Amino acid sequence: MTFLELDRILKDTGRNGYAASMLACLLDAFDSGETLLGKEKVASIIGITNTNVAAVARRFAESGVIEILYCDKRAEHLTYSTISNGRWSTPYYQLTSVILSLYRRT
């Protein structure tokens, strides 16, 4: 992936400003040692609604920018999966290796 391709993905989300902020948030978190960030934490950090975070995250996941993992709140131990378990799942986001390579974070 190139920066121009990533720029197109940001624009294609329909929420360019939110998408850029979310990408920056996830990169900062990665640099701080956090590879997974929950939806609520992302919304809190960048100051947007959970709905906007979820919309950008879906587009990012479709484009290979992030992977969405769900934490099952009913499980005895923290378990992350790519499969949602409905209302008992909390989405977490992590950058893909393609994006980490682009930003030389691998």
Phi, psi and omega per residue, in radians:
M1 nan 2.529 3.089
T2 -1.900 2.933 3.092
F3 -1.145 -0.579 3.085
L4 -1.156 -0.686 3.080
E5 -1.128 -0.727 3.100
L6 -1.121 -0.699 3.098
D7 -1.045 -0.714 3.104
R8 -1.111 -0.706 3.105
I9 -1.087 -0.779 3.118
L10 -1.011 -0.805 -3.132
K11 -1.162 -0.646 -3.104
D12 -1.231 -0.223 3.092
T13 -1.203 -0.377 -3.064
G14 1.414 -0.039 3.141
R15 -2.382 1.067 -2.999
N16 -0.930 -0.821 -3.136
G17 -1.120 -0.776 3.114
Y18 -1.134 -0.703 -3.130
A19 -1.117 -0.774 3.118
A20 -1.092 -0.709 3.117
S21 -1.152 -0.691 -3.141
M22 -1.169 -0.724 3.100
L23 -1.085 -0.788 3.109
A24 -1.068 -0.726 3.128
C25 -1.059 -0.809 -3.120
L26 -1.197 -0.628 3.073
L27 -1.168 -0.758 3.092
D28 -1.064 -0.748 3.126
A29 -1.086 -0.764 3.121
F30 -1.045 -0.764 3.121
D31 -1.104 -0.457 3.121
S32 -1.575 0.042 3.105
G33 1.683 0.016 3.106
E34 -1.699 1.963 -3.127
T35 -1.587 -0.335 3.117
L36 -2.136 2.311 3.047
L37 -2.218 2.322 3.095
G38 -1.283 2.735 -3.114
K39 -1.003 -0.777 -3.109
E40 -1.126 -0.654 3.138
K41 -1.189 -0.726 3.093
V42 -1.060 -0.822 -3.141
A43 -1.032 -0.733 -3.135
S44 -1.151 -0.768 -3.091
I45 -1.137 -0.781 -3.050
I46 -1.688 -0.072 3.010
G47 1.289 0.683 3.066
I48 -2.225 2.959 -3.095
T49 -1.313 2.734 3.082
N50 -1.019 -0.603 -3.140
T51 -1.096 -0.771 3.113
N52 -1.178 -0.667 3.082
V53 -1.076 -0.805 -3.125
A54 -1.100 -0.700 -3.141
A55 -1.132 -0.787 3.120
V56 -1.151 -0.738 -3.117
A57 -1.053 -0.735 3.112
R58 -1.039 -0.795 3.133
R59 -1.164 -0.696 3.098
F60 -1.089 -0.754 -3.137
A61 -1.120 -0.736 3.118
E62 -1.079 -0.544 -3.074
S63 -1.656 -0.030 3.113
G64 1.438 0.314 3.120
V65 -1.437 -0.725 3.127
I66 -2.296 2.899 2.952
E67 -2.030 2.378 3.094
I68 -1.741 2.160 3.066
L69 -2.037 2.489 -3.115
Y70 -1.920 2.332 3.088
C71 -1.738 2.129 -3.136
D72 -1.391 1.965 -3.091
K73 -1.248 -0.303 -3.133
R74 -1.519 -0.301 -3.091
A75 -1.199 2.599 -3.138
E76 -1.144 -0.678 3.114
H77 -2.049 2.640 3.110
L78 -1.010 2.109 -3.132
T79 -2.249 2.186 3.127
Y80 -1.890 2.424 -3.119
S81 -2.565 2.739 3.066
T82 -1.390 -0.109 -3.124
I83 -1.812 2.205 3.127
S84 -1.325 2.525 3.079
N85 -1.947 0.797 3.094
G86 1.101 -2.461 -3.061
R87 -1.202 -0.166 3.120
W88 -1.567 0.031 -3.119
S89 -1.894 2.420 3.056
T90 -1.952 2.213 -3.135
P91 -1.346 2.426 3.039
Y92 -2.191 2.586 -3.070
Y93 -2.083 2.453 3.019
Q94 -2.437 2.517 3.135
L95 -1.225 2.535 3.094
T96 -1.387 2.846 3.126
S97 -1.093 -0.499 3.116
V98 -1.092 -0.796 -3.134
I99 -1.240 -0.712 3.114
L100 -1.080 -0.658 3.089
S101 -1.178 -0.733 3.139
L102 -1.014 -0.720 3.142
Y103 -1.623 0.213 3.111
R104 0.934 0.868 -3.132
R105 -1.975 0.260 -3.093
T106 -1.595 nan nan
